[in-house]
Amino acid sequence: MKPVSAFTGLPFRVLLSSAAALTLFSCDPNNDPTPEEKPVVTSSVFVVNEGNFRRANSDISLFSKANNRVTNAYLYTSVNGRPLGDVAQSIAVQDSLGYIVVNNSNKLEVVSLAKFRYKATITGLKLPRYFVAASSDKGYVTETVAYGGDGQVSVINLKTNTVTKTIAVGAQPERLTISGNRLYVTNNGGNTVTVINTATDVVEGTITVGDAPNSAVTDRNGNVWVLSGGNVVYNADYTAIDYSKTTKGSLSLIVPGQLTAQTREVATNTSSPGRLTINGRRDQLYYTYRGGVYTLNIGDANLPTNPLIRRSFYGLGVDPQDNTIYGGIGSFTTNDKVIRYQSNGAAIDSFTVGIGPNSFVFY
């Protein structure tokens, strides 16, 4: 969904939707994968297209790196014969399955990545945002629950596709990452990260970071990096941003086992950094800020002052194999496009996908 402004931490359409009672629908045995099932493409990029709020026109586009073209712009709908739902927020991979978080439909769709066939639906989640798997048996999904209050993380049994537990966290939980046996959850409605022990599913504590943390990754050393957008304050009638009260975004480093963070602020509060991602070697960070893409090595002492790419993107991804950068353009008026760049920032090509490409999964 298209944000109200470049500073909006929580997408506006989420604020308008309502949470439903928790109900579960498990897998259809007729859709179980067969042993001979093979991937459609050996080198695939799945593009998450949010679609328009309350239009149920979200979908996943399949880009083939082998052929350098989109082989299916509406993969889920064409394979399964029904729409994916209202606002595809994110997708994550565990083993041979894809887990698609559909935010305003309050569900988690499970598909076989080999043919993208429907496997299961977990419905009734409360404004779900992002999913991560801790193992082949267990995953976690962040849920807003209701705007203005604390959110939660649901623990998912990946064998039965059921919710086994909910864990209270801070307001508006967003992206999450795992390091060792700890889950780190960014609480975008405040300035904290909730730390959960994945062996016990008990909260170990909270860590103070910058205002409005929105994304997190784990590097090759097991350290956790958290990007915060800063707290945006509007004037009385919400027609403009009050920069005298708006705080700067920041990047925080968390050493596992510690409940403190080392935080560095960005240069200005007139832009909100977001979309933190990491390369395949897990030693180079990328994020969007000030109408560009910035990058830094995990060992760098200072934040970068100049962008690698001078263009605004709604979605950002980095291919773990060759560091090709994928930037999604989100116009939300018609089918959008994705632009690819070399690791040095030179443009390669572009291709058309669905509406609102916000993220990428490489498989």
C-alpha positions as CSV (number, residue, x, y, z in Angstrom):
1,M,0.0,0.0,0.0
2,K,1.1,3.5,-0.7
3,P,2.0,5.4,2.5
4,V,0.5,8.8,3.4
5,S,4.0,10.3,3.3
6,A,7.6,9.2,3.1
7,F,7.6,9.3,6.9
8,T,4.7,7.0,7.6
9,G,6.0,4.2,9.8
10,L,2.8,2.1,9.8
11,P,1.0,1.8,6.4
12,F,-2.3,3.8,6.4
13,R,-4.4,1.0,5.2
14,V,-3.5,-1.0,8.3
15,L,-5.0,1.7,10.5
16,L,-8.3,1.3,8.8
17,S,-8.7,-2.4,9.0
18,S,-10.2,-4.4,11.8
19,A,-9.0,-7.6,13.5
20,A,-11.0,-10.8,13.5
21,A,-11.4,-13.6,16.0
22,L,-8.6,-16.2,15.7
23,T,-9.7,-19.1,13.5
24,L,-7.5,-21.7,11.8
25,F,-7.9,-23.6,8.6
26,S,-5.3,-26.3,8.0
27,C,-4.0,-27.8,4.8
28,D,-5.8,-29.6,2.1
29,P,-4.3,-33.1,1.6
30,N,-5.2,-33.0,-2.1
31,N,-2.6,-30.3,-2.5
32,D,0.3,-32.1,-0.9
33,P,3.4,-32.0,-3.1
34,T,4.4,-35.1,-5.1
35,P,7.9,-36.5,-5.0
36,E,8.5,-35.6,-8.7
37,E,7.5,-32.0,-8.3
38,K,10.3,-29.7,-9.5
39,P,10.7,-25.9,-9.3
40,V,9.3,-24.0,-12.3
41,V,12.6,-22.1,-12.6
42,T,15.9,-23.0,-11.1
43,S,16.8,-19.4,-10.3
44,S,13.7,-17.6,-9.3
45,V,12.9,-14.2,-7.8
46,F,9.5,-13.9,-6.2
47,V,8.2,-10.3,-6.1
48,V,5.6,-9.4,-3.5
49,N,3.0,-7.0,-5.0
50,E,0.8,-5.5,-2.3
51,G,-2.0,-4.4,-4.5
52,N,-4.5,-1.7,-3.6
53,F,-6.1,-1.5,-0.1
54,R,-9.5,-3.3,0.0
55,R,-9.2,-4.4,-3.6
56,A,-7.9,-7.9,-3.0
57,N,-5.6,-7.6,-6.0
58,S,-2.3,-8.5,-4.4
59,D,-0.2,-11.2,-6.0
60,I,3.3,-12.6,-6.5
61,S,5.3,-12.1,-9.7
62,L,7.9,-14.7,-10.8
63,F,11.0,-13.4,-12.4
64,S,13.4,-15.9,-14.0
65,K,17.1,-14.9,-13.7
66,A,17.9,-17.6,-16.3
67,N,15.7,-16.0,-18.9
68,N,15.9,-12.4,-17.6
69,R,12.2,-11.9,-17.8
70,V,8.9,-12.2,-15.8
71,T,7.5,-15.6,-16.5
72,N,4.3,-15.0,-14.6
73,A,3.2,-11.6,-13.3
74,Y,0.2,-13.1,-11.4
75,L,1.6,-16.3,-10.1
76,Y,-0.6,-17.1,-7.2
77,T,-3.9,-16.3,-9.0
78,S,-3.0,-18.2,-12.2
79,V,-1.8,-21.3,-10.3
80,N,-4.6,-21.5,-7.7
81,G,-7.5,-20.0,-9.5
82,R,-8.4,-17.5,-6.8
83,P,-7.1,-14.1,-5.6
84,L,-4.3,-14.1,-3.0
85,G,-6.1,-11.4,-0.9
86,D,-6.0,-7.9,0.4
87,V,-2.5,-6.4,0.8
88,A,0.3,-9.0,0.4
89,Q,2.7,-7.7,3.0
90,S,5.6,-10.1,2.8
91,I,6.8,-13.5,2.0
92,A,9.4,-15.8,3.7
93,V,10.8,-19.2,2.8
94,Q,11.3,-22.3,4.9
95,D,12.5,-25.5,3.3
96,S,10.3,-25.9,0.1
97,L,7.4,-23.8,1.3
98,G,6.6,-20.1,1.0
99,Y,4.7,-18.2,3.7
100,I,2.8,-15.2,2.4
101,V,1.6,-12.7,4.9
102,V,-1.7,-11.1,3.7
103,N,-2.2,-8.1,6.0
104,N,-5.7,-6.8,5.5
105,S,-7.1,-10.3,4.9
106,N,-5.7,-11.3,8.3
107,K,-4.1,-14.5,7.2
108,L,-1.0,-16.4,6.3
109,E,-1.0,-18.3,3.0
110,V,1.3,-21.4,2.7
111,V,2.4,-22.5,-0.8
112,S,4.7,-25.0,-2.3
113,L,7.5,-23.1,-4.0
114,A,8.0,-25.8,-6.6
115,K,4.7,-25.0,-8.4
116,F,3.3,-22.3,-6.1
117,R,0.3,-24.5,-5.3
118,Y,-1.8,-23.7,-2.2
119,K,-1.0,-25.8,0.8
120,A,-2.7,-24.2,3.8
121,T,-4.2,-21.1,5.2
122,I,-3.9,-19.8,8.8
123,T,-6.7,-17.2,9.1
124,G,-7.9,-14.8,11.7
125,L,-4.5,-13.3,12.5
126,K,-4.8,-9.7,13.7
127,L,-3.3,-7.5,11.0
128,P,-0.2,-9.7,10.4
129,R,2.9,-8.1,9.1
130,Y,6.0,-10.3,8.8
131,F,7.0,-13.9,9.2
132,V,10.2,-15.7,10.0
133,A,10.9,-19.4,10.6
134,A,13.0,-20.6,13.5
135,S,13.1,-24.2,12.2
136,S,11.2,-26.6,10.0
137,D,8.7,-27.0,12.9
138,K,8.2,-23.4,14.2
139,G,7.7,-19.9,12.9
140,Y,6.7,-16.5,14.2
141,V,4.5,-13.8,12.7
142,T,4.2,-10.1,13.9
143,E,0.7,-8.7,14.4
144,T,-0.4,-5.1,14.9
145,V,-3.6,-6.4,16.6
146,A,-5.2,-2.9,16.9
147,Y,-3.7,0.5,16.1
148,G,-2.8,2.5,19.2
149,G,-2.2,-0.5,21.5
150,D,0.5,-3.1,21.9
151,G,0.9,-5.8,19.3
152,Q,1.8,-9.5,19.5
153,V,3.8,-12.3,18.0
154,S,2.1,-15.5,17.2
155,V,4.0,-18.8,17.4
156,I,3.1,-21.1,14.4
157,N,3.5,-24.9,14.4
158,L,4.6,-25.4,10.8
159,K,3.7,-29.0,10.7
160,T,0.0,-28.5,11.7
161,N,-0.3,-24.9,10.5
162,T,-1.8,-23.8,13.8
163,V,-1.1,-21.0,16.3
164,T,0.2,-22.5,19.5
165,K,0.9,-19.3,21.5
166,T,0.7,-15.5,21.3
167,I,3.4,-13.3,22.9
168,A,2.7,-9.7,23.8
169,V,5.3,-7.2,22.4
170,G,5.3,-3.4,21.9
171,A,3.2,-1.2,19.6
172,Q,3.1,-1.9,15.9
173,P,5.6,-4.8,15.6
174,E,7.2,-4.9,12.2
175,R,10.1,-6.9,10.8
176,L,11.9,-9.5,12.9
177,T,15.1,-11.5,12.8
178,I,16.6,-14.5,14.5
179,S,20.1,-14.8,16.0
180,G,21.0,-18.0,17.7
181,N,18.1,-18.9,20.0
182,R,16.7,-15.4,20.2
183,L,14.0,-13.6,18.2
184,Y,14.3,-9.8,17.8
185,V,11.1,-7.9,17.1
186,T,11.1,-4.3,16.1
187,N,8.3,-2.3,17.8
188,N,7.6,0.5,15.2
189,G,5.1,2.3,17.5
190,G,7.8,3.1,20.0
191,N,11.6,2.8,20.3
192,T,12.2,-0.7,21.5
193,V,13.1,-4.2,20.3
194,T,11.5,-7.2,22.1
195,V,13.8,-10.1,22.6
196,I,12.2,-13.6,22.8
197,N,13.9,-16.9,23.6
198,T,13.0,-19.3,20.8
199,A,13.5,-22.3,22.9
200,T,11.0,-21.2,25.6
201,D,9.0,-18.6,23.7
202,V,9.4,-16.3,26.7
203,V,10.3,-12.6,26.5
204,E,13.9,-12.1,27.8
205,G,13.6,-8.3,27.8
206,T,13.4,-5.2,25.6
207,I,16.2,-3.1,24.1
208,T,16.0,0.7,23.6
209,V,16.9,1.8,20.0
210,G,16.0,4.8,17.9
211,D,12.4,6.0,17.4
212,A,10.2,3.9,15.2
213,P,12.3,0.9,14.4
214,N,11.1,-0.7,11.2
215,S,13.5,-3.4,10.1
216,A,16.2,-5.8,11.3
217,V,18.8,-8.2,10.0
218,T,21.4,-10.6,11.4
219,D,25.0,-10.4,10.1
220,R,27.6,-13.1,9.6
221,N,28.9,-12.6,13.2
222,G,25.4,-13.1,14.7
223,N,25.0,-9.4,15.5
224,V,21.6,-7.8,15.0
225,W,21.2,-4.5,13.1
226,V,18.0,-2.5,13.6
227,L,17.0,0.5,11.4
228,S,14.7,3.1,12.9
229,G,12.8,5.7,10.9
230,G,12.5,8.4,13.5
231,N,9.4,9.7,15.2
232,V,7.4,12.0,12.7
233,V,5.4,14.7,14.3
234,Y,2.7,16.6,12.4
235,N,1.2,20.0,13.0
236,A,-2.3,20.3,14.6
237,D,-4.3,19.8,11.4
238,Y,-1.9,17.1,10.0
239,T,-1.2,19.1,6.9
240,A,2.5,19.3,7.4
241,I,5.4,17.8,9.3
242,D,6.7,19.7,12.3
243,Y,10.5,19.2,11.8
244,S,11.3,21.0,15.1
245,K,9.8,18.0,16.9
246,T,10.5,15.2,14.4
247,T,13.4,12.9,15.4
248,K,16.2,11.5,13.3
249,G,16.3,8.0,12.1
250,S,19.1,5.7,13.2
251,L,20.9,2.4,12.9
252,S,21.5,0.3,16.0
253,L,23.9,-2.6,16.6
254,I,22.8,-5.3,19.1
255,V,25.2,-7.9,20.4
256,P,23.2,-11.1,21.2
257,G,23.0,-11.7,24.9
258,Q,23.0,-8.0,25.7
259,L,20.0,-5.8,26.3
260,T,21.7,-2.7,25.1
261,A,22.4,-1.2,21.7
262,Q,25.0,1.0,20.0
263,T,23.0,3.6,18.0
264,R,24.1,6.0,15.3
265,E,21.8,8.7,14.0
266,V,21.4,9.6,10.3
267,A,22.3,13.1,9.1
268,T,18.8,14.7,8.9
269,N,15.3,14.3,10.1
270,T,13.8,15.3,6.8
271,S,13.9,11.8,5.5
272,S,13.1,8.5,7.2
273,P,15.4,5.5,6.5
274,G,13.8,2.1,5.9
275,R,13.9,-1.3,4.2
276,L,17.1,-2.5,5.8
277,T,18.4,-5.6,4.0
278,I,21.7,-7.5,3.8
279,N,23.8,-9.3,1.2
280,G,24.4,-13.0,0.9
281,R,27.7,-12.9,2.7
282,R,25.9,-11.0,5.4
283,D,28.6,-8.4,5.7
284,Q,27.0,-5.5,3.7
285,L,23.9,-3.5,4.7
286,Y,21.5,-1.7,2.4
287,Y,18.7,0.7,3.1
288,T,16.5,3.5,1.6
289,Y,17.0,7.1,2.6
290,R,16.8,10.6,1.2
291,G,15.6,9.4,-2.2
292,G,18.3,6.8,-2.7
293,V,19.8,3.5,-1.6
294,Y,22.7,3.6,0.9
295,T,25.1,0.8,1.8
296,L,27.8,0.2,4.4
297,N,30.0,-2.6,5.5
298,I,29.2,-4.0,9.0
299,G,32.7,-2.9,10.1
300,D,32.3,0.7,9.0
301,A,32.7,3.2,11.8
302,N,30.4,5.9,10.2
303,L,27.2,5.9,8.3
304,P,27.5,6.7,4.5
305,T,27.0,10.2,3.3
306,N,26.3,9.5,-0.3
307,P,23.9,7.0,-1.9
308,L,24.9,4.1,-4.0
309,I,21.8,4.6,-6.2
310,R,20.0,8.0,-6.5
311,R,16.4,6.9,-6.9
312,S,13.4,6.3,-4.5
313,F,12.1,2.8,-4.1
314,Y,9.1,1.3,-2.4
315,G,10.7,-2.1,-2.2
316,L,14.3,-3.2,-1.9
317,G,16.1,-6.5,-2.3
318,V,19.7,-7.8,-2.8
319,D,20.3,-11.1,-4.6
320,P,22.4,-13.2,-2.2
321,Q,24.2,-14.9,-5.1
322,D,25.5,-12.0,-7.1
323,N,24.5,-8.8,-5.1
324,T,22.2,-7.6,-7.9
325,I,20.0,-4.9,-6.3
326,Y,16.3,-4.9,-7.0
327,G,14.2,-1.7,-6.5
328,G,10.5,-1.7,-6.7
329,I,8.5,1.3,-7.8
330,G,5.2,1.7,-6.1
331,S,2.7,4.0,-8.0
332,F,-0.4,2.0,-7.0
333,T,-2.2,3.3,-10.1
334,T,-1.4,0.5,-12.5
335,N,1.1,-2.3,-12.9
336,D,4.4,-1.2,-11.5
337,K,8.0,-2.0,-12.4
338,V,11.2,-3.3,-10.8
339,I,14.6,-1.9,-11.7
340,R,17.8,-4.0,-11.4
341,Y,21.2,-2.6,-10.6
342,Q,24.7,-4.0,-10.5
343,S,26.5,-4.0,-7.1
344,N,28.3,-0.8,-8.1
345,G,25.0,1.0,-8.6
346,A,24.9,0.8,-12.4
347,A,21.4,0.1,-13.9
348,I,20.9,-3.2,-15.6
349,D,17.3,-3.4,-16.8
350,S,13.7,-3.1,-15.6
351,F,10.6,-5.3,-15.8
352,T,6.9,-4.9,-15.2
353,V,5.2,-6.7,-12.3
354,G,1.9,-6.2,-10.3
355,I,0.8,-3.3,-8.2
356,G,3.1,-2.1,-5.4
357,P,6.2,-4.3,-5.4
358,N,7.4,-4.1,-1.8
359,S,9.9,-6.9,-1.3
360,F,11.7,-9.8,-3.0
361,V,12.6,-13.4,-2.2
362,F,15.4,-15.2,-4.0
363,Y,15.0,-19.0,-4.4
